[in-house]
Amino acid sequence: MPSAPEVDPDIAGWRRERFAWPEGNEPLRIVPNWVCEVLSPSNAVYDRRIKFPFYARVGVSWLWVVEPRDQTVEIRKREANHWSVLATFAGNETMRAEPFDAIEIPLGRLWAC
């Protein structure tokens, strides 16, 4: 991600038409369309205060926030430079959420580990 190597998403995704592999050993500098962060007690404050605002500033469109302790997935969409919460899924629900709303994700499988 541009000028913030210390801010790396847990999972990121790009639309095919925007993605290109970097040459040689160059880092990937294309801002993802979608980011997923898995919170833990050791990183939740940092993620919420540093990473989430950074993702909005650089233009990430979608942010999924996974909270294993509460067994929730929060779906956020960037509007201007802030996040709007669109939905929260929990427990054993089946999730269908942008930008992957063409597929259903059974959340119970996430918490089984």
ZAFIDREN-130155 format. One record per residue: residue in three letters; x, y, z of N, C-alpha, C in turn. Coordinates in pm, 1 decimal, decimal comma, padded with zeros to 6 digits, always signed. Example, Ala and Ser with C-alpha at 12.3 -4.5 7.8 and 13.67 -1.06 7.14 Angstrom:
REM ZAFIDREN-130155
+-----+----------+----------+----------+----------+----------+----------+----------+----------+----------+
!  aa !      n_X !      n_Y !      n_Z !     ca_X !     ca_Y !     ca_Z !      c_X !      c_Y !      c_Z !
+-----+----------+----------+----------+----------+----------+----------+----------+----------+----------+
! ALA ! +01319,0 ! -00569,0 ! +00780,0 ! +01230,0 ! -00450,0 ! +00780,0 ! +01320,0 ! -00330,0 ! +00780,0 !
! SER ! +01285,0 ! -00225,0 ! +00708,0 ! +01367,0 ! -00106,0 ! +00714,0 ! +01290,0 ! +00003,0 ! +00787,0 !
+-----+----------+----------+----------+----------+----------+----------+----------+----------+----------+
This chain:
REM ZAFIDREN-130155
+-----+----------+----------+----------+----------+----------+----------+----------+----------+----------+
!  aa !      n_X !      n_Y !      n_Z !     ca_X !     ca_Y !     ca_Z !      c_X !      c_Y !      c_Z !
+-----+----------+----------+----------+----------+----------+----------+----------+----------+----------+
! MET ! +00084,5 ! -00116,7 ! +00000,0 ! +00000,0 ! +00000,0 ! +00000,0 ! +00089,7 ! +00123,8 ! +00000,0 !
! PRO ! +00049,1 ! +00228,8 ! -00066,6 ! +00134,0 ! +00345,9 ! -00084,2 ! +00183,3 ! +00406,7 ! +00046,2 !
! SER ! +00313,8 ! +00423,6 ! +00055,4 ! +00383,3 ! +00491,0 ! +00165,5 ! +00337,1 ! +00452,1 ! +00305,7 !
! ALA ! +00300,4 ! +00327,9 ! +00325,5 ! +00267,6 ! +00279,1 ! +00458,9 ! +00293,2 ! +00129,5 ! +00466,7 !
! PRO ! +00419,8 ! +00087,8 ! +00455,3 ! +00448,0 ! -00055,3 ! +00456,9 ! +00408,9 ! -00123,9 ! +00587,3 !
! GLU ! +00390,9 ! -00047,1 ! +00695,7 ! +00351,1 ! -00106,7 ! +00823,2 ! +00202,2 ! -00137,3 ! +00828,6 !
! VAL ! +00125,3 ! -00094,6 ! +00729,5 ! -00018,3 ! -00118,6 ! +00725,0 ! -00046,7 ! -00222,2 ! +00617,3 !
! ASP ! -00058,6 ! -00346,3 ! +00660,8 ! -00086,8 ! -00456,2 ! +00568,9 ! -00217,2 ! -00522,2 ! +00609,8 !
! PRO ! -00310,3 ! -00536,4 ! +00516,6 ! -00437,1 ! -00602,3 ! +00550,8 ! -00418,0 ! -00751,7 ! +00573,5 !
! ASP ! -00508,8 ! -00810,1 ! +00652,1 ! -00505,7 ! -00955,1 ! +00671,5 ! -00536,4 ! -01026,1 ! +00540,4 !
! ILE ! -00637,7 ! -00978,6 ! +00468,7 ! -00673,8 ! -01032,1 ! +00336,6 ! -00711,9 ! -00912,5 ! +00250,0 !
! ALA ! -00676,5 ! -00916,6 ! +00122,6 ! -00712,1 ! -00807,7 ! +00031,6 ! -00752,5 ! -00866,0 ! -00102,6 !
! GLY ! -00834,0 ! -00791,1 ! -00176,5 ! -00877,6 ! -00834,9 ! -00308,3 ! -00886,3 ! -00718,2 ! -00404,5 !
! TRP ! -00859,1 ! -00746,7 ! -00530,8 ! -00860,7 ! -00646,5 ! -00636,6 ! -00950,6 ! -00693,0 ! -00749,7 !
! ARG ! -01013,5 ! -00600,9 ! -00816,9 ! -01084,2 ! -00633,1 ! -00940,1 ! -00978,0 ! -00665,4 ! -01045,3 !
! ARG ! -01004,7 ! -00765,4 ! -01126,5 ! -00906,5 ! -00809,6 ! -01227,0 ! -00856,2 ! -00696,8 ! -01315,2 !
! GLU ! -00947,9 ! -00609,5 ! -01357,0 ! -00908,1 ! -00503,7 ! -01449,7 ! -00814,6 ! -00400,6 ! -01385,7 !
! ARG ! -00802,8 ! -00399,1 ! -01254,4 ! -00714,7 ! -00304,3 ! -01185,6 ! -00583,4 ! -00365,6 ! -01141,5 !
! PHE ! -00574,0 ! -00497,5 ! -01143,9 ! -00458,9 ! -00564,5 ! -01084,6 ! -00349,6 ! -00592,8 ! -01187,5 !
! ALA ! -00226,2 ! -00573,5 ! -01145,4 ! -00109,4 ! -00610,4 ! -01226,2 ! +00002,5 ! -00650,3 ! -01130,7 !
! TRP ! +00065,2 ! -00763,4 ! -01158,5 ! +00176,3 ! -00807,5 ! -01074,6 ! +00293,0 ! -00711,7 ! -01089,8 !
! PRO ! +00359,6 ! -00677,3 ! -00979,6 ! +00475,4 ! -00588,6 ! -00989,2 ! +00593,7 ! -00659,2 ! -01055,6 !
! GLU ! +00684,3 ! -00579,7 ! -01107,1 ! +00805,2 ! -00632,7 ! -01170,8 ! +00906,5 ! -00673,2 ! -01064,6 !
! GLY ! +00975,4 ! -00783,4 ! -01088,6 ! +01085,5 ! -00826,2 ! -01000,9 ! +01046,5 ! -00834,9 ! -00855,0 !
! ASN ! +01123,8 ! -00766,7 ! -00771,6 ! +01102,6 ! -00769,2 ! -00626,3 ! +01026,4 ! -00647,9 ! -00575,2 !
! GLU ! +00965,2 ! -00573,1 ! -00665,0 ! +00890,2 ! -00455,0 ! -00625,0 ! +00768,1 ! -00495,3 ! -00541,3 !
! PRO ! +00735,6 ! -00416,5 ! -00438,8 ! +00614,8 ! -00447,1 ! -00361,2 ! +00489,2 ! -00412,6 ! -00440,8 !
! LEU ! +00380,9 ! -00472,2 ! -00402,7 ! +00251,5 ! -00443,6 ! -00463,8 ! +00204,6 ! -00308,4 ! -00413,3 !
! ARG ! +00178,7 ! -00213,9 ! -00503,9 ! +00141,7 ! -00077,7 ! -00464,5 ! +00000,5 ! -00038,9 ! -00509,1 !
! ILE ! -00074,7 ! -00131,9 ! -00562,8 ! -00210,7 ! -00103,6 ! -00607,6 ! -00305,2 ! -00115,0 ! -00488,1 !
! VAL ! -00381,5 ! -00011,0 ! -00463,7 ! -00476,7 ! -00011,1 ! -00351,8 ! -00584,1 ! -00115,9 ! -00379,0 !
! PRO ! -00610,0 ! -00204,1 ! -00281,4 ! -00713,7 ! -00305,4 ! -00302,0 ! -00853,1 ! -00243,8 ! -00308,8 !
! ASN ! -00944,4 ! -00315,4 ! -00375,0 ! -01085,0 ! -00276,2 ! -00374,7 ! -01152,1 ! -00319,3 ! -00244,6 !
! TRP ! -01102,7 ! -00428,5 ! -00187,4 ! -01164,2 ! -00490,0 ! -00069,8 ! -01055,2 ! -00531,2 ! +00027,3 !
! VAL ! -01081,2 ! -00509,7 ! +00155,7 ! -00989,0 ! -00549,9 ! +00262,2 ! -01069,7 ! -00619,1 ! +00370,3 !
! CYS ! -01010,9 ! -00723,0 ! +00428,0 ! -01070,9 ! -00792,3 ! +00541,8 ! -00970,4 ! -00790,5 ! +00656,3 !
! GLU ! -01014,4 ! -00745,5 ! +00772,1 ! -00931,3 ! -00745,1 ! +00892,1 ! -00993,9 ! -00835,7 ! +00996,2 !
! VAL ! -00911,5 ! -00923,1 ! +01054,8 ! -00954,8 ! -01012,5 ! +01161,7 ! -00901,4 ! -00953,8 ! +01291,6 !
! LEU ! -00992,4 ! -00912,6 ! +01378,9 ! -00952,7 ! -00847,2 ! +01502,6 ! -00914,8 ! -00948,0 ! +01609,7 !
! SER ! -00819,1 ! -00909,9 ! +01691,7 ! -00783,7 ! -00987,3 ! +01810,3 ! -00759,4 ! -00886,8 ! +01921,9 !
! PRO ! -00758,4 ! -00931,1 ! +02046,5 ! -00735,5 ! -00836,3 ! +02155,9 ! -00604,9 ! -00757,1 ! +02140,0 !
! SER ! -00504,8 ! -00817,5 ! +02078,5 ! -00375,7 ! -00748,5 ! +02065,0 ! -00371,1 ! -00646,5 ! +01950,9 !
! ASN ! -00464,6 ! -00653,0 ! +01855,1 ! -00456,3 ! -00561,3 ! +01741,0 ! -00581,7 ! -00477,5 ! +01716,5 !
! ALA ! -00688,5 ! -00499,3 ! +01787,5 ! -00816,3 ! -00433,7 ! +01755,9 ! -00807,8 ! -00281,6 ! +01762,8 !
! VAL ! -00745,0 ! -00227,5 ! +01864,0 ! -00735,9 ! -00081,7 ! +01877,4 ! -00652,8 ! -00023,8 ! +01763,0 !
! TYR ! -00539,9 ! -00084,4 ! +01733,0 ! -00454,6 ! -00037,1 ! +01623,1 ! -00530,3 ! -00043,3 ! +01490,1 !
! ASP ! -00597,2 ! -00154,3 ! +01465,3 ! -00671,9 ! -00168,8 ! +01340,3 ! -00778,4 ! -00060,1 ! +01327,4 !
! ARG ! -00856,3 ! -00040,3 ! +01431,9 ! -00965,6 ! +00056,8 ! +01426,1 ! -00916,4 ! +00201,3 ! +01418,0 !
! ARG ! -00809,5 ! +00234,8 ! +01489,6 ! -00763,5 ! +00374,3 ! +01495,2 ! -00665,7 ! +00411,7 ! +01384,8 !
! ILE ! -00587,0 ! +00316,5 ! +01337,7 ! -00483,0 ! +00346,8 ! +01238,7 ! -00517,7 ! +00289,9 ! +01101,0 !
! LYS ! -00542,0 ! +00159,5 ! +01096,0 ! -00560,3 ! +00094,4 ! +00966,3 ! -00691,6 ! +00132,4 ! +00897,5 !
! PHE ! -00803,2 ! +00129,9 ! +00967,4 ! -00931,8 ! +00157,8 ! +00903,2 ! -00935,9 ! +00298,1 ! +00842,3 !
! PRO ! -00894,9 ! +00404,1 ! +00916,6 ! -00892,7 ! +00537,3 ! +00854,2 ! -00794,9 ! +00545,0 ! +00736,3 !
! PHE ! -00681,2 ! +00476,6 ! +00747,3 ! -00584,7 ! +00476,5 ! +00636,9 ! -00647,1 ! +00414,6 ! +00512,3 !
! TYR ! -00713,2 ! +00300,5 ! +00527,1 ! -00776,3 ! +00234,9 ! +00412,3 ! -00877,4 ! +00328,5 ! +00345,0 !
! ALA ! -00955,1 ! +00400,7 ! +00424,8 ! -01052,1 ! +00494,3 ! +00367,7 ! -00981,0 ! +00606,6 ! +00292,1 !
! ARG ! -00873,8 ! +00661,0 ! +00350,7 ! -00800,4 ! +00770,9 ! +00286,5 ! -00740,7 ! +00731,4 ! +00152,4 !
! VAL ! -00689,4 ! +00607,8 ! +00141,9 ! -00622,5 ! +00568,4 ! +00016,8 ! -00719,7 ! +00514,8 ! -00087,3 !
! GLY ! -00847,9 ! +00494,7 ! -00051,6 ! -00947,3 ! +00460,0 ! -00151,4 ! -00994,5 ! +00316,2 ! -00154,8 !
! VAL ! -00971,3 ! +00237,8 ! -00049,7 ! -01028,9 ! +00103,1 ! -00043,1 ! -01180,8 ! +00119,6 ! -00038,9 !
! SER ! -01253,3 ! +00044,4 ! -00121,1 ! -01398,8 ! +00060,6 ! -00130,0 ! -01477,6 ! -00016,2 ! -00025,2 !
! TRP ! -01429,3 ! -00135,2 ! +00010,4 ! -01502,7 ! -00223,9 ! +00101,0 ! -01410,7 ! -00270,9 ! +00212,0 !
! LEU ! -01464,4 ! -00278,5 ! +00333,9 ! -01390,4 ! -00329,0 ! +00449,1 ! -01479,7 ! -00425,8 ! +00524,8 !
! TRP ! -01430,5 ! -00547,5 ! +00540,9 ! -01499,1 ! -00645,1 ! +00625,2 ! -01420,0 ! -00656,0 ! +00754,7 !
! VAL ! -01489,2 ! -00649,3 ! +00867,2 ! -01425,7 ! -00657,7 ! +00997,8 ! -01475,1 ! -00784,5 ! +01065,8 !
! VAL ! -01384,1 ! -00879,0 ! +01084,4 ! -01417,5 ! -01007,5 ! +01146,1 ! -01378,5 ! -01000,6 ! +01293,6 !
! GLU ! -01474,7 ! -01029,1 ! +01380,8 ! -01451,5 ! -01030,0 ! +01524,7 ! -01477,9 ! -01171,1 ! +01575,9 !
! PRO ! -01372,7 ! -01256,0 ! +01581,2 ! -01392,0 ! -01395,6 ! +01621,6 ! -01451,2 ! -01412,5 ! +01761,0 !
! ARG ! -01412,8 ! -01326,2 ! +01853,3 ! -01462,4 ! -01338,9 ! +01990,6 ! -01614,0 ! -01325,3 ! +01997,0 !
! ASP ! -01669,6 ! -01231,8 ! +01918,1 ! -01814,7 ! -01210,3 ! +01914,1 ! -01882,6 ! -01288,9 ! +01802,5 !
! GLN ! -01803,2 ! -01354,9 ! +01720,7 ! -01851,9 ! -01429,0 ! +01604,2 ! -01936,0 ! -01339,6 ! +01513,2 !
! THR ! -01877,2 ! -01224,2 ! +01476,3 ! -01945,9 ! -01131,2 ! +01387,3 ! -01857,3 ! -01091,4 ! +01269,5 !
! VAL ! -01923,0 ! -01054,8 ! +01159,9 ! -01856,8 ! -00995,4 ! +01043,9 ! -01935,4 ! -00869,2 ! +01010,7 !
! GLU ! -01866,1 ! -00757,1 ! +01015,9 ! -01927,2 ! -00628,1 ! +00986,2 ! -01887,1 ! -00585,5 ! +00845,8 !
! ILE ! -01983,9 ! -00544,1 ! +00766,4 ! -01959,5 ! -00502,9 ! +00628,5 ! -01962,7 ! -00350,7 ! +00622,9 !
! ARG ! -01852,5 ! -00292,2 ! +00575,7 ! -01843,3 ! -00146,8 ! +00565,8 ! -01815,2 ! -00106,2 ! +00421,4 !
! LYS ! -01868,6 ! +00009,3 ! +00384,5 ! -01844,5 ! +00066,1 ! +00251,4 ! -01791,6 ! +00208,2 ! +00269,1 !
! ARG ! -01690,9 ! +00242,1 ! +00189,5 ! -01632,7 ! +00376,6 ! +00198,3 ! -01724,5 ! +00476,9 ! +00130,2 !
! GLU ! -01750,3 ! +00585,6 ! +00200,3 ! -01824,5 ! +00699,1 ! +00146,3 ! -01741,7 ! +00822,0 ! +00179,8 !
! ALA ! -01691,6 ! +00888,4 ! +00075,9 ! -01594,0 ! +00996,4 ! +00092,7 ! -01471,8 ! +00934,9 ! +00161,0 !
! ASN ! -01432,5 ! +00983,7 ! +00276,6 ! -01316,1 ! +00928,3 ! +00345,9 ! -01352,1 ! +00863,0 ! +00478,2 !
! HIS ! -01474,5 ! +00812,4 ! +00488,6 ! -01512,9 ! +00742,6 ! +00611,2 ! -01591,7 ! +00615,9 ! +00575,5 !
! TRP ! -01616,0 ! +00533,5 ! +00675,5 ! -01684,3 ! +00405,8 ! +00655,6 ! -01828,6 ! +00413,6 ! +00701,5 !
! SER ! -01917,3 ! +00358,4 ! +00622,0 ! -02056,9 ! +00338,4 ! +00661,4 ! -02076,7 ! +00189,4 ! +00682,9 !
! VAL ! -02137,9 ! +00154,0 ! +00794,5 ! -02167,0 ! +00013,8 ! +00823,2 ! -02295,3 ! -00023,2 ! +00750,6 !
! LEU ! -02286,2 ! -00122,9 ! +00662,5 ! -02402,7 ! -00165,9 ! +00584,8 ! -02476,6 ! -00281,0 ! +00650,2 !
! ALA ! -02400,7 ! -00371,0 ! +00713,5 ! -02463,4 ! -00489,8 ! +00772,9 ! -02367,2 ! -00554,7 ! +00870,7 !
! THR ! -02424,2 ! -00630,9 ! +00962,5 ! -02345,5 ! -00714,2 ! +01052,8 ! -02408,2 ! -00852,5 ! +01052,9 !
! PHE ! -02325,2 ! -00952,6 ! +01029,8 ! -02368,8 ! -01091,6 ! +01030,7 ! -02306,3 ! -01159,8 ! +01151,2 !
! ALA ! -02375,3 ! -01260,6 ! +01206,1 ! -02326,5 ! -01321,9 ! +01329,1 ! -02355,4 ! -01470,1 ! +01334,9 !
! GLY ! -02280,5 ! -01535,6 ! +01422,6 ! -02303,6 ! -01675,5 ! +01454,2 ! -02301,9 ! -01765,8 ! +01333,1 !
! ASN ! -02409,1 ! -01843,0 ! +01317,0 ! -02418,8 ! -01941,2 ! +01208,6 ! -02495,2 ! -01889,7 ! +01087,4 !
! GLU ! -02513,2 ! -01759,2 ! +01077,8 ! -02583,7 ! -01703,4 ! +00962,9 ! -02507,5 ! -01732,0 ! +00834,2 !
! THR ! -02579,9 ! -01728,5 ! +00725,0 ! -02518,1 ! -01735,0 ! +00592,9 ! -02508,8 ! -01591,8 ! +00541,8 !
! MET ! -02387,6 ! -01551,6 ! +00507,6 ! -02362,4 ! -01413,5 ! +00468,6 ! -02356,7 ! -01401,4 ! +00317,2 !
! ARG ! -02420,0 ! -01298,2 ! +00266,8 ! -02408,6 ! -01258,1 ! +00126,5 ! -02382,5 ! -01108,6 ! +00132,9 !
! ALA ! -02260,3 ! -01066,4 ! +00098,0 ! -02223,1 ! -00926,7 ! +00118,8 ! -02132,0 ! -00876,2 ! +00008,1 !
! GLU ! -02152,4 ! -00751,0 ! -00028,6 ! -02069,0 ! -00687,3 ! -00130,1 ! -01925,2 ! -00678,5 ! -00079,9 !
! PRO ! -01830,5 ! -00689,5 ! -00166,2 ! -01841,7 ! -00699,8 ! -00310,5 ! -01851,9 ! -00843,6 ! -00361,4 !
! PHE ! -01872,8 ! -00938,8 ! -00270,8 ! -01882,8 ! -01080,0 ! -00309,7 ! -02024,8 ! -01131,6 ! -00292,3 !
! ASP ! -02123,0 ! -01050,1 ! -00322,5 ! -02261,8 ! -01086,5 ! -00297,9 ! -02316,0 ! -01191,2 ! -00394,6 !
! ALA ! -02235,7 ! -01234,7 ! -00489,9 ! -02277,7 ! -01341,9 ! -00580,5 ! -02264,6 ! -01478,9 ! -00513,4 !
! ILE ! -02196,1 ! -01483,2 ! -00399,1 ! -02178,6 ! -01611,2 ! -00329,7 ! -02232,1 ! -01600,8 ! -00186,8 !
! GLU ! -02268,6 ! -01716,0 ! -00131,9 ! -02310,3 ! -01723,0 ! +00007,4 ! -02195,0 ! -01779,2 ! +00089,2 !
! ILE ! -02172,2 ! -01720,7 ! +00205,9 ! -02063,6 ! -01764,7 ! +00293,6 ! -02125,7 ! -01809,7 ! +00425,2 !
! PRO ! -02120,0 ! -01941,0 ! +00454,7 ! -02172,9 ! -01989,9 ! +00582,3 ! -02075,7 ! -01957,5 ! +00694,7 !
! LEU ! -02112,2 ! -01864,8 ! +00781,8 ! -02019,7 ! -01817,2 ! +00884,3 ! -01982,8 ! -01920,2 ! +00989,1 !
! GLY ! -02069,3 ! -02016,8 ! +01013,6 ! -02039,2 ! -02118,1 ! +01114,4 ! -01904,6 ! -02184,9 ! +01092,7 !
! ARG ! -01863,2 ! -02196,0 ! +00969,0 ! -01732,6 ! -02258,2 ! +00938,2 ! -01615,9 ! -02174,3 ! +00988,1 !
! LEU ! -01634,2 ! -02042,8 ! +00995,2 ! -01526,8 ! -01956,7 ! +01044,6 ! -01498,2 ! -01977,6 ! +01192,1 !
! TRP ! -01601,5 ! -02001,7 ! +01269,2 ! -01585,9 ! -02008,6 ! +01414,9 ! -01554,0 ! -02148,8 ! +01462,4 !
! ALA ! -01552,3 ! -02246,2 ! +01373,1 ! -01530,8 ! -02385,7 ! +01413,5 ! -01386,6 ! -02412,8 ! +01454,9 !
! CYS ! -01294,7 ! -02326,5 ! +01417,9 ! -01151,9 ! -02349,5 ! +01448,2 ! -01118,3 ! -02327,8 ! +01592,1 !
+-----+----------+----------+----------+----------+----------+----------+----------+----------+----------+
